[in-house]
Amino acid sequence: MYRVSMMSQVSELYELIKKWDDMATSLPHIVDRMTSLQDLHEQALQFSAALTHLDTVQQQLTNQLQTHSSLLKNLQANFKENMAVIKTNCESIDKRMKVLKK
């Protein structure tokens, strides 16, 4: 009985070792693949960070363009008003000069 139990355990251990032996031969390939995947994941993370940065910069540039567009419109309106004032002042000076010439 003891011998049968011992043989059963030895047989069970042999099957277990055989199973792990098969796995051990494929383990280097799995490790290499995981290392490659780690590199790929790191590159993807760097790409994602770069993309996020580019998106942030694009939003900032869009906001700046909108601000500059608004400032340009205000500047054009101010120039138009100033030109009207200058024109009025020049006409006024011309009238005064004509009066002084008489």
NORFENNOR-V714083 format. One line per field, one symbol per residue. ss: DSSP state (H for helix, E for strand, C for the rest). phi: phi as a letter, one per 40 degrees, with the letter a starting at -180 (. if undefined). psi: psi as a letter, one per 30 degrees, with the letter a starting at -180 (. if undefined). A space follows every 10 residues. Layout:
ss: ???
phi: ???
psi: ???
This chain:
ss: CHHHHHHHHH HHHHHHHHHH HHHHHHHHHH HHHHHHHHHH HHHHHHHHHH HHHHHHHHHH HHHHHHHHHH HHHHHHHHHH HHHHHHHHHH HHHHHHHHHH HC
phi: .ccccccccc cccccccccc cccccccdcc ccccccccdc cccccccccc cccccccccc cccccccccc cccccccccc cccccccccc cccccccccc cc
psi: eeeeeeeeee eeeeeeeeef eeeeffeeee eeeeeeeeee eeeeeeeeee eeeeeeeeee eeeeeeeeee eeeeeeeeee eeeeeeeeee eeeeeeeeef f.
